Amino acid sequence: MQLALGTTPQASSATGTRGARILFTSLAPLFPPSNGHRLRNLGIVTALTRMGHRVTLVSFNDEQSPGPAGHLPGLDTVPVPLPNGQSGWSQWWFRTSSLTSSLPSGVRRLHSIEMQTTIQEYLRREHFDVMICDDVYNLQNLPTDSGVPVLLNKHDLTYEIMERFKQWQPNPLKAAYVALESKKVRHFEQWACSQVAGVLACSTRDALALNHLSPSSRIWVVPNVIDLETYSPTAPEEGMSVLYVGAMDWYPNCDAVEFFISQILPHIEKCEPQVKFVVAGRNPPDKLRRRYASHPNVRFTGAMADLRVEIERAAVCVVPLRIGSGTRLKILEAAAMNKSVVSTHIGAEGLEFVEGRELLLADKPQQFADAVVDLLRDPKRRRALGAAAHTKVTKQYSVEALFAPLTAALAGVAQGKL
């Protein structure tokens, strides 16, 4: 594997490392940055514009969250309607009909003539030095003969998420469907990585996995980052508040919340009956809300204009994920706000945080609960964990940390180093 961590940015228009024109084709808008997907893309685009590049963002407009539109100097945005989704029986029929296809259902769902037409129009009108494609399902919407090198932005390993979902799926029919779909996705991700000039992985761990999947691919580690300028806690914390942040229309987040409420929270309540578990994120399923509507210590916020309001109030942030891939922006957001974090190992996967010094890790319900209780009872320790986590984010996961690997990736594709 050609794993490139990059070097210090240098001004050199000849190699495309300064003042490049970049067409970023995205599956979602940047604003509001209401989930990890958007936060990763926002971090990359923010870094590119601060480095002096000009970015045109062509994105599906899947707006589901309130909040300001947002703007970055050096960024032009072009919205494209999201392909019509499926619900109820139509979704069931769509998934059933996908069984006979060699393509993952996500490829069929995100095929967009409007996205293809918009991209082709911009390529005809303007010169671009590079295209950044937002994960594998959007690659089908890019022209194959543009002559513009493509960097594939990988948030995670989608097939890995599906394999982990299967482990916790009690319904044998759903488990069988996911097993079949994960094989299709794995082959598609392998194919996609082989078709592009380079891949932007979110961690060294993911880069190694992508290398195993596609040994000939050129891979740069471009980590998930947080713009520290936008995180500055001012409100006092609520001493018994335990927070989980995550878009609740994403199944791994629902599973994490159910796992916490059903298996971890009861242990915490035995020690600290006044604990309050807050779930901050858009679109919590009605079924999940109803199940815990009468629970006095559980609150769902639903969609919020600014999730940072809840983060700054929290005494402890938790990440009880059992399903996932990539690296979790929710941990970086908490660290940016000087908050202590308790996570599962999967929740903290790919992040180079030191266990016991910058966050706490536990997978079993009782151990997880004990860690949370210890922090609730020890303000000094949770402040120390939060301060150490903030230092780690500042040094390793700020926007400036992207300058070197992005410079290396742009120079690499400009010079044809495949």
DRENDO-1510 file (C-alpha; in Angstrom, 1 decimal, always signed):
<recs>
REC; n; res; u; v; w
REC; 1; MET; +0.0; +0.0; +0.0 .
REC; 2; GLN; +1.1; +3.5; -0.8 .
REC; 3; LEU; +0.0; +5.1; +2.5 .
REC; 4; ALA; +0.7; +8.8; +2.4 .
REC; 5; LEU; +0.6; +10.8; +5.5 .
REC; 6; GLY; +1.7; +14.0; +3.7 .
REC; 7; THR; +4.2; +16.7; +4.4 .
REC; 8; THR; +4.1; +20.3; +5.3 .
REC; 9; PRO; +2.0; +22.3; +2.7 .
REC; 10; GLN; +4.0; +24.2; +0.2 .
REC; 11; ALA; +2.8; +26.8; -2.3 .
REC; 12; SER; +3.2; +25.4; -5.7 .
REC; 13; SER; +0.6; +25.9; -8.4 .
REC; 14; ALA; +2.6; +23.7; -10.8 .
REC; 15; THR; +1.8; +20.6; -8.7 .
REC; 16; GLY; -1.7; +21.7; -7.8 .
REC; 17; THR; -0.9; +22.1; -4.1 .
REC; 18; ARG; -2.0; +25.7; -4.0 .
REC; 19; GLY; -5.0; +27.4; -5.7 .
REC; 20; ALA; -6.5; +24.3; -7.2 .
REC; 21; ARG; -10.1; +24.2; -8.5 .
REC; 22; ILE; -11.9; +21.3; -6.9 .
REC; 23; LEU; -15.3; +19.8; -7.7 .
REC; 24; PHE; -16.6; +18.1; -4.5 .
REC; 25; THR; -19.6; +15.8; -5.3 .
REC; 26; SER; -21.4; +15.1; -2.0 .
REC; 27; LEU; -24.3; +12.9; -0.8 .
REC; 28; ALA; -25.5; +15.6; +1.6 .
REC; 29; PRO; -25.1; +19.3; +2.1 .
REC; 30; LEU; -22.6; +20.7; +4.6 .
REC; 31; PHE; -25.0; +22.7; +6.6 .
REC; 32; PRO; -26.3; +22.3; +9.2 .
REC; 33; PRO; -23.5; +19.9; +10.3 .
REC; 34; SER; -26.0; +17.6; +12.0 .
REC; 35; ASN; -24.2; +14.2; +11.7 .
REC; 36; GLY; -20.8; +12.7; +11.3 .
REC; 37; HIS; -21.0; +12.5; +7.6 .
REC; 38; ARG; -21.6; +16.2; +7.2 .
REC; 39; LEU; -19.0; +17.1; +9.8 .
REC; 40; ARG; -16.3; +15.1; +8.0 .
REC; 41; ASN; -17.1; +16.8; +4.7 .
REC; 42; LEU; -17.3; +20.2; +6.3 .
REC; 43; GLY; -13.8; +19.6; +7.9 .
REC; 44; ILE; -12.3; +18.7; +4.5 .
REC; 45; VAL; -13.9; +21.6; +2.6 .
REC; 46; THR; -13.0; +24.0; +5.4 .
REC; 47; ALA; -9.3; +22.9; +5.2 .
REC; 48; LEU; -9.3; +23.1; +1.4 .
REC; 49; THR; -10.6; +26.7; +1.4 .
REC; 50; ARG; -8.2; +27.8; +4.2 .
REC; 51; MET; -5.4; +26.4; +2.1 .
REC; 52; GLY; -6.4; +28.7; -0.7 .
REC; 53; HIS; -8.2; +26.3; -3.0 .
REC; 54; ARG; -11.6; +27.0; -4.6 .
REC; 55; VAL; -14.3; +24.4; -4.1 .
REC; 56; THR; -17.5; +23.9; -5.9 .
REC; 57; LEU; -19.8; +21.6; -3.9 .
REC; 58; VAL; -22.5; +19.7; -5.8 .
REC; 59; SER; -24.6; +17.9; -3.3 .
REC; 60; PHE; -27.9; +16.2; -2.8 .
REC; 61; ASN; -30.2; +18.4; -0.8 .
REC; 62; ASP; -31.6; +16.0; +1.9 .
REC; 63; GLU; -32.4; +18.8; +4.4 .
REC; 64; GLN; -33.9; +17.3; +7.5 .
REC; 65; SER; -32.5; +19.4; +10.3 .
REC; 66; PRO; -33.1; +23.0; +11.3 .
REC; 67; GLY; -30.3; +25.5; +11.5 .
REC; 68; PRO; -28.4; +28.2; +9.7 .
REC; 69; ALA; -27.5; +27.7; +6.1 .
REC; 70; GLY; -23.8; +28.4; +6.7 .
REC; 71; HIS; -21.1; +29.6; +4.3 .
REC; 72; LEU; -17.4; +29.3; +3.8 .
REC; 73; PRO; -15.2; +31.8; +1.8 .
REC; 74; GLY; -14.0; +30.1; -1.3 .
REC; 75; LEU; -16.9; +27.7; -1.5 .
REC; 76; ASP; -19.7; +27.6; -4.1 .
REC; 77; THR; -22.7; +25.3; -3.4 .
REC; 78; VAL; -25.0; +23.7; -6.0 .
REC; 79; PRO; -27.9; +21.7; -4.6 .
REC; 80; VAL; -29.4; +18.8; -6.4 .
REC; 81; PRO; -32.7; +17.1; -5.4 .
REC; 82; LEU; -32.2; +13.8; -3.5 .
REC; 83; PRO; -33.6; +10.8; -5.5 .
REC; 84; ASN; -37.0; +9.8; -4.2 .
REC; 85; GLY; -36.8; +7.5; -1.3 .
REC; 86; GLN; -38.9; +4.5; -0.5 .
REC; 87; SER; -41.2; +3.9; +2.4 .
REC; 88; GLY; -43.6; +1.3; +3.6 .
REC; 89; TRP; -44.4; -1.3; +1.0 .
REC; 90; SER; -42.4; +0.5; -1.7 .
REC; 91; GLN; -39.3; +0.2; +0.4 .
REC; 92; TRP; -40.1; -3.5; +1.0 .
REC; 93; TRP; -40.5; -4.1; -2.7 .
REC; 94; PHE; -37.4; -2.1; -3.5 .
REC; 95; ARG; -35.3; -4.2; -1.2 .
REC; 96; THR; -36.9; -7.5; -2.4 .
REC; 97; SER; -36.2; -6.6; -6.0 .
REC; 98; SER; -32.6; -5.8; -5.1 .
REC; 99; LEU; -32.0; -9.5; -4.2 .
REC; 100; THR; -31.6; -10.4; -7.8 .
REC; 101; SER; -29.2; -7.6; -8.6 .
REC; 102; SER; -25.5; -7.8; -8.3 .
REC; 103; LEU; -25.4; -4.2; -7.2 .
REC; 104; PRO; -26.0; -3.0; -3.6 .
REC; 105; SER; -29.4; -1.4; -3.0 .
REC; 106; GLY; -27.6; +1.9; -2.1 .
REC; 107; VAL; -26.2; +2.1; -5.6 .
REC; 108; ARG; -29.7; +1.8; -7.1 .
REC; 109; ARG; -31.2; +4.2; -4.6 .
REC; 110; LEU; -28.7; +7.0; -5.2 .
REC; 111; HIS; -28.5; +6.8; -9.0 .
REC; 112; SER; -29.4; +10.3; -10.1 .
REC; 113; ILE; -29.7; +11.7; -13.7 .
REC; 114; GLU; -29.9; +15.2; -12.2 .
REC; 115; MET; -26.6; +14.8; -10.3 .
REC; 116; GLN; -25.0; +13.4; -13.5 .
REC; 117; THR; -26.2; +16.2; -15.6 .
REC; 118; THR; -25.2; +18.9; -13.1 .
REC; 119; ILE; -21.7; +17.5; -12.8 .
REC; 120; GLN; -21.2; +17.2; -16.5 .
REC; 121; GLU; -22.5; +20.8; -17.0 .
REC; 122; TYR; -19.9; +22.2; -14.5 .
REC; 123; LEU; -17.1; +20.2; -16.1 .
REC; 124; ARG; -18.0; +21.6; -19.5 .
REC; 125; ARG; -18.2; +25.2; -18.1 .
REC; 126; GLU; -15.1; +25.3; -15.9 .
REC; 127; HIS; -11.7; +23.7; -15.5 .
REC; 128; PHE; -11.2; +21.6; -12.4 .
REC; 129; ASP; -7.9; +20.1; -11.2 .
REC; 130; VAL; -9.5; +17.3; -9.2 .
REC; 131; MET; -12.9; +15.8; -8.2 .
REC; 132; ILE; -13.6; +14.5; -4.7 .
REC; 133; CYS; -16.3; +11.9; -4.7 .
REC; 134; ASP; -18.3; +11.5; -1.5 .
REC; 135; ASP; -18.1; +7.7; -0.9 .
REC; 136; VAL; -18.7; +4.8; -3.3 .
REC; 137; TYR; -22.5; +5.2; -4.0 .
REC; 138; ASN; -21.9; +8.6; -5.7 .
REC; 139; LEU; -19.2; +7.3; -8.0 .
REC; 140; GLN; -21.8; +6.1; -10.5 .
REC; 141; ASN; -22.9; +9.7; -11.0 .
REC; 142; LEU; -19.5; +10.9; -12.1 .
REC; 143; PRO; -18.5; +10.8; -15.8 .
REC; 144; THR; -15.9; +8.2; -16.7 .
REC; 145; ASP; -14.2; +10.2; -19.5 .
REC; 146; SER; -13.8; +13.7; -18.0 .
REC; 147; GLY; -10.0; +13.5; -17.7 .
REC; 148; VAL; -10.2; +14.9; -14.2 .
REC; 149; PRO; -8.6; +12.7; -11.5 .
REC; 150; VAL; -10.9; +11.5; -8.8 .
REC; 151; LEU; -10.2; +11.2; -5.1 .
REC; 152; LEU; -12.7; +8.9; -3.2 .
REC; 153; ASN; -13.7; +10.2; +0.2 .
REC; 154; LYS; -14.2; +7.2; +2.5 .
REC; 155; HIS; -16.1; +7.9; +5.7 .
REC; 156; ASP; -16.0; +4.3; +6.8 .
REC; 157; LEU; -16.2; +0.7; +5.5 .
REC; 158; THR; -19.9; +0.2; +4.7 .
REC; 159; TYR; -19.6; -3.6; +4.4 .
REC; 160; GLU; -18.1; -3.6; +7.9 .
REC; 161; ILE; -21.1; -1.8; +9.3 .
REC; 162; MET; -23.4; -4.4; +7.8 .
REC; 163; GLU; -21.3; -7.3; +9.1 .
REC; 164; ARG; -21.5; -5.8; +12.6 .
REC; 165; PHE; -25.3; -5.2; +12.2 .
REC; 166; LYS; -25.8; -8.8; +11.4 .
REC; 167; GLN; -24.2; -9.9; +14.7 .
REC; 168; TRP; -26.9; -8.0; +16.7 .
REC; 169; GLN; -29.9; -8.8; +14.4 .
REC; 170; PRO; -32.3; -11.4; +16.0 .
REC; 171; ASN; -34.5; -11.6; +12.9 .
REC; 172; PRO; -33.0; -14.5; +10.8 .
REC; 173; LEU; -34.5; -13.1; +7.6 .
REC; 174; LYS; -33.1; -9.6; +8.1 .
REC; 175; ALA; -29.7; -11.2; +9.1 .
REC; 176; ALA; -29.7; -13.2; +5.8 .
REC; 177; TYR; -30.6; -10.1; +3.8 .
REC; 178; VAL; -27.8; -8.1; +5.4 .
REC; 179; ALA; -25.3; -10.9; +4.9 .
REC; 180; LEU; -26.1; -10.9; +1.2 .
REC; 181; GLU; -26.0; -7.1; +0.9 .
REC; 182; SER; -22.7; -6.9; +2.8 .
REC; 183; LYS; -21.0; -9.1; +0.2 .
REC; 184; LYS; -22.3; -7.0; -2.6 .
REC; 185; VAL; -21.2; -3.8; -0.8 .
REC; 186; ARG; -17.7; -5.3; -0.2 .
REC; 187; HIS; -17.2; -6.1; -3.9 .
REC; 188; PHE; -18.5; -2.7; -4.9 .
REC; 189; GLU; -16.2; -0.8; -2.4 .
REC; 190; GLN; -13.3; -2.9; -3.8 .
REC; 191; TRP; -14.2; -2.0; -7.3 .
REC; 192; ALA; -14.7; +1.7; -6.5 .
REC; 193; CYS; -11.3; +2.0; -4.8 .
REC; 194; SER; -9.7; +0.5; -7.9 .
REC; 195; GLN; -11.3; +3.0; -10.3 .
REC; 196; VAL; -10.0; +6.3; -8.8 .
REC; 197; ALA; -6.7; +8.1; -8.6 .
REC; 198; GLY; -6.6; +7.9; -4.8 .
REC; 199; VAL; -8.6; +7.2; -1.7 .
REC; 200; LEU; -9.0; +9.5; +1.4 .
REC; 201; ALA; -9.3; +7.2; +4.5 .
REC; 202; CYS; -10.5; +8.6; +7.8 .
REC; 203; SER; -7.9; +6.7; +9.9 .
REC; 204; THR; -4.8; +4.5; +9.7 .
REC; 205; ARG; -6.9; +1.6; +10.8 .
REC; 206; ASP; -9.3; +2.1; +7.9 .
REC; 207; ALA; -6.4; +2.7; +5.5 .
REC; 208; LEU; -5.0; -0.7; +6.3 .
REC; 209; ALA; -8.4; -2.3; +5.8 .
REC; 210; LEU; -8.9; -0.5; +2.5 .
REC; 211; ASN; -5.4; -1.7; +1.4 .
REC; 212; HIS; -6.4; -5.3; +2.2 .
REC; 213; LEU; -9.5; -4.7; +0.1 .
REC; 214; SER; -7.8; -3.0; -2.8 .
REC; 215; PRO; -4.0; -3.5; -2.6 .
REC; 216; SER; -3.2; -1.4; -5.7 .
REC; 217; SER; -5.0; +1.7; -4.5 .
REC; 218; ARG; -3.1; +4.8; -3.4 .
REC; 219; ILE; -4.4; +5.8; +0.0 .
REC; 220; TRP; -4.0; +9.0; +2.1 .
REC; 221; VAL; -5.0; +9.2; +5.7 .
REC; 222; VAL; -7.3; +12.3; +6.0 .
REC; 223; PRO; -8.7; +12.1; +9.5 .
REC; 224; ASN; -12.0; +13.3; +10.7 .
REC; 225; VAL; -11.5; +16.7; +12.4 .
REC; 226; ILE; -13.3; +19.4; +14.3 .
REC; 227; ASP; -13.1; +23.1; +13.7 .
REC; 228; LEU; -12.2; +24.2; +17.2 .
REC; 229; GLU; -13.0; +27.8; +16.4 .
REC; 230; THR; -16.7; +26.9; +16.5 .
REC; 231; TYR; -16.6; +25.0; +19.8 .
REC; 232; SER; -16.3; +27.2; +23.0 .
REC; 233; PRO; -18.5; +26.0; +25.9 .
REC; 234; THR; -19.9; +28.9; +28.0 .
REC; 235; ALA; -22.8; +27.4; +29.9 .
REC; 236; PRO; -22.3; +25.5; +33.1 .
REC; 237; GLU; -22.7; +21.7; +33.0 .
REC; 238; GLU; -25.6; +19.9; +34.6 .
REC; 239; GLY; -24.0; +17.5; +37.1 .
REC; 240; MET; -26.2; +14.5; +36.5 .
REC; 241; SER; -26.6; +14.8; +32.7 .
REC; 242; VAL; -25.4; +12.0; +30.5 .
REC; 243; LEU; -25.5; +12.7; +26.8 .
REC; 244; TYR; -25.5; +10.7; +23.6 .
REC; 245; VAL; -25.3; +12.6; +20.3 .
REC; 246; GLY; -26.3; +11.0; +17.0 .
REC; 247; ALA; -28.7; +11.3; +14.1 .
REC; 248; MET; -31.5; +8.9; +15.1 .
REC; 249; ASP; -32.5; +8.0; +11.6 .
REC; 250; TRP; -29.2; +5.9; +11.5 .
REC; 251; TYR; -29.8; +2.4; +12.9 .
REC; 252; PRO; -26.4; +2.1; +14.7 .
REC; 253; ASN; -27.4; +5.1; +16.8 .
REC; 254; CYS; -30.8; +3.6; +17.6 .
REC; 255; ASP; -29.1; +0.4; +18.6 .
REC; 256; ALA; -26.6; +2.3; +20.8 .
REC; 257; VAL; -29.4; +4.2; +22.6 .
REC; 258; GLU; -31.5; +1.0; +23.2 .
REC; 259; PHE; -28.4; -0.8; +24.5 .
REC; 260; PHE; -27.7; +2.1; +26.9 .
REC; 261; ILE; -31.2; +2.5; +28.2 .
REC; 262; SER; -32.0; -1.2; +28.6 .
REC; 263; GLN; -28.7; -2.6; +29.8 .
REC; 264; ILE; -26.5; +0.2; +31.1 .
REC; 265; LEU; -28.8; +2.9; +32.5 .
REC; 266; PRO; -30.4; +0.6; +35.2 .
REC; 267; HIS; -27.0; +0.0; +36.8 .
REC; 268; ILE; -26.4; +3.8; +36.8 .
REC; 269; GLU; -29.8; +4.5; +38.3 .
REC; 270; LYS; -29.1; +2.2; +41.2 .
REC; 271; CYS; -26.2; +4.4; +42.2 .
REC; 272; GLU; -27.4; +7.8; +41.0 .
REC; 273; PRO; -31.2; +7.8; +40.8 .
REC; 274; GLN; -31.2; +11.5; +39.6 .
REC; 275; VAL; -29.2; +10.7; +36.5 .
REC; 276; LYS; -30.7; +12.2; +33.2 .
REC; 277; PHE; -30.0; +10.5; +29.9 .
REC; 278; VAL; -30.3; +12.9; +27.0 .
REC; 279; VAL; -30.5; +11.7; +23.4 .
REC; 280; ALA; -29.7; +14.6; +21.0 .
REC; 281; GLY; -30.3; +14.0; +17.4 .
REC; 282; ARG; -32.8; +14.3; +14.6 .
REC; 283; ASN; -35.6; +11.9; +13.7 .
REC; 284; PRO; -35.8; +9.5; +16.6 .
REC; 285; PRO; -38.2; +6.7; +15.5 .
REC; 286; ASP; -41.7; +7.0; +16.9 .
REC; 287; LYS; -41.5; +3.4; +18.1 .
REC; 288; LEU; -38.3; +4.2; +20.1 .
REC; 289; ARG; -39.9; +7.4; +21.6 .
REC; 290; ARG; -43.0; +5.6; +22.7 .
REC; 291; ARG; -41.1; +2.8; +24.3 .
REC; 292; TYR; -39.3; +5.1; +26.7 .
REC; 293; ALA; -41.9; +7.9; +26.9 .
REC; 294; SER; -42.7; +7.1; +30.5 .
REC; 295; HIS; -39.1; +6.8; +31.6 .
REC; 296; PRO; -38.5; +9.7; +33.9 .
REC; 297; ASN; -34.7; +9.8; +33.3 .
REC; 298; VAL; -34.7; +9.7; +29.5 .
REC; 299; ARG; -35.2; +12.6; +27.2 .
REC; 300; PHE; -35.1; +12.8; +23.4 .
REC; 301; THR; -34.5; +16.3; +22.0 .
REC; 302; GLY; -35.3; +15.5; +18.4 .
REC; 303; ALA; -33.8; +17.8; +15.7 .
REC; 304; MET; -31.9; +20.8; +17.1 .
REC; 305; ALA; -30.6; +24.0; +15.5 .
REC; 306; ASP; -27.3; +23.5; +17.4 .
REC; 307; LEU; -26.3; +20.3; +19.1 .
REC; 308; ARG; -23.5; +22.1; +20.9 .
REC; 309; VAL; -26.1; +23.5; +23.3 .
REC; 310; GLU; -26.7; +20.0; +24.7 .
REC; 311; ILE; -23.0; +19.1; +24.6 .
REC; 312; GLU; -22.0; +22.0; +26.8 .
REC; 313; ARG; -24.6; +21.1; +29.4 .
REC; 314; ALA; -23.5; +17.5; +29.7 .
REC; 315; ALA; -21.5; +16.2; +32.6 .
REC; 316; VAL; -20.5; +13.0; +30.7 .
REC; 317; CYS; -20.8; +12.1; +27.0 .
REC; 318; VAL; -21.3; +8.4; +26.2 .
REC; 319; VAL; -20.7; +6.4; +23.0 .
REC; 320; PRO; -22.2; +3.0; +23.6 .
REC; 321; LEU; -22.0; +1.9; +19.9 .
REC; 322; ARG; -22.0; -1.8; +19.0 .
REC; 323; ILE; -22.3; -1.2; +15.2 .
REC; 324; GLY; -20.2; +1.2; +13.2 .
REC; 325; SER; -17.1; +1.9; +11.2 .
REC; 326; GLY; -14.8; +4.8; +10.5 .
REC; 327; THR; -14.2; +7.2; +13.4 .
REC; 328; ARG; -16.8; +9.0; +15.5 .
REC; 329; LEU; -17.1; +12.7; +15.2 .
REC; 330; LYS; -19.3; +12.7; +18.4 .
REC; 331; ILE; -16.2; +11.9; +20.4 .
REC; 332; LEU; -14.2; +14.7; +18.7 .
REC; 333; GLU; -17.1; +17.1; +19.4 .
REC; 334; ALA; -17.3; +16.2; +23.0 .
REC; 335; ALA; -13.5; +16.6; +23.3 .
REC; 336; ALA; -13.6; +20.0; +21.6 .
REC; 337; MET; -16.0; +21.1; +24.4 .
REC; 338; ASN; -13.8; +19.7; +27.2 .
REC; 339; LYS; -16.2; +16.8; +28.0 .
REC; 340; SER; -15.3; +13.5; +29.4 .
REC; 341; VAL; -16.3; +10.5; +27.3 .
REC; 342; VAL; -17.1; +6.8; +28.1 .
REC; 343; SER; -17.2; +4.7; +24.9 .
REC; 344; THR; -17.2; +1.1; +23.7 .
REC; 345; HIS; -14.1; +0.0; +21.8 .
REC; 346; ILE; -16.0; +0.1; +18.6 .
REC; 347; GLY; -17.2; +3.6; +19.4 .
REC; 348; ALA; -13.6; +4.9; +19.8 .
REC; 349; GLU; -12.2; +2.8; +16.9 .
REC; 350; GLY; -9.7; +4.5; +14.7 .
REC; 351; LEU; -9.1; +7.5; +17.1 .
REC; 352; GLU; -5.7; +7.7; +18.7 .
REC; 353; PHE; -7.0; +8.6; +22.2 .
REC; 354; VAL; -5.2; +7.1; +25.2 .
REC; 355; GLU; -7.5; +5.0; +27.3 .
REC; 356; GLY; -7.7; +6.1; +30.9 .
REC; 357; ARG; -6.1; +9.5; +30.2 .
REC; 358; GLU; -8.2; +11.0; +27.3 .
REC; 359; LEU; -11.3; +8.8; +27.5 .
REC; 360; LEU; -12.7; +5.7; +29.2 .
REC; 361; LEU; -13.5; +2.4; +27.4 .
REC; 362; ALA; -15.9; -0.3; +28.4 .
REC; 363; ASP; -17.9; -2.9; +26.5 .
REC; 364; LYS; -19.9; -4.8; +29.1 .
REC; 365; PRO; -22.9; -3.0; +30.6 .
REC; 366; GLN; -21.8; -3.1; +34.2 .
REC; 367; GLN; -18.3; -1.9; +33.4 .
REC; 368; PHE; -19.7; +0.9; +31.3 .
REC; 369; ALA; -22.1; +2.0; +34.0 .
REC; 370; ASP; -19.4; +1.9; +36.6 .
REC; 371; ALA; -17.2; +4.2; +34.5 .
REC; 372; VAL; -20.1; +6.7; +34.1 .
REC; 373; VAL; -21.0; +6.6; +37.8 .
REC; 374; ASP; -17.3; +7.2; +38.7 .
REC; 375; LEU; -17.2; +10.3; +36.5 .
REC; 376; LEU; -20.6; +11.7; +37.7 .
REC; 377; ARG; -19.3; +11.4; +41.3 .
REC; 378; ASP; -15.8; +12.9; +40.6 .
REC; 379; PRO; -16.0; +16.3; +38.9 .
REC; 380; LYS; -12.2; +16.7; +39.2 .
REC; 381; ARG; -11.5; +13.5; +37.2 .
REC; 382; ARG; -14.0; +14.3; +34.5 .
REC; 383; ARG; -12.6; +17.7; +34.0 .
REC; 384; ALA; -9.1; +16.2; +33.8 .
REC; 385; LEU; -10.3; +13.7; +31.1 .
REC; 386; GLY; -12.1; +16.5; +29.2 .
REC; 387; ALA; -9.0; +18.7; +29.3 .
REC; 388; ALA; -6.7; +15.9; +28.1 .
REC; 389; ALA; -9.2; +15.0; +25.3 .
REC; 390; HIS; -9.3; +18.7; +24.2 .
REC; 391; THR; -5.5; +18.8; +24.1 .
REC; 392; LYS; -5.5; +15.7; +21.8 .
REC; 393; VAL; -8.1; +17.2; +19.5 .
REC; 394; THR; -6.1; +20.4; +19.3 .
REC; 395; LYS; -2.9; +18.6; +18.4 .
REC; 396; GLN; -4.2; +15.9; +16.1 .
REC; 397; TYR; -7.8; +16.4; +15.0 .
REC; 398; SER; -8.1; +20.1; +14.2 .
REC; 399; VAL; -8.8; +21.5; +10.7 .
REC; 400; GLU; -5.1; +22.3; +10.4 .
REC; 401; ALA; -4.2; +18.6; +10.7 .
REC; 402; LEU; -5.7; +18.1; +7.2 .
REC; 403; PHE; -3.4; +20.6; +5.5 .
REC; 404; ALA; -0.5; +18.1; +5.0 .
REC; 405; PRO; -2.4; +15.0; +3.9 .
REC; 406; LEU; -4.6; +17.0; +1.5 .
REC; 407; THR; -1.6; +18.7; +0.1 .
REC; 408; ALA; +0.0; +15.4; -0.5 .
REC; 409; ALA; -3.1; +13.9; -2.1 .
REC; 410; LEU; -3.6; +16.8; -4.5 .
REC; 411; ALA; +0.0; +16.9; -5.5 .
REC; 412; GLY; +0.0; +13.1; -5.9 .
REC; 413; VAL; -2.9; +13.0; -8.3 .
REC; 414; ALA; -1.7; +16.1; -10.2 .
REC; 415; GLN; +1.7; +14.4; -10.8 .
REC; 416; GLY; +0.1; +11.1; -11.8 .
REC; 417; LYS; +1.6; +9.2; -8.9 .
REC; 418; LEU; -0.8; +6.2; -9.0 .
</recs>
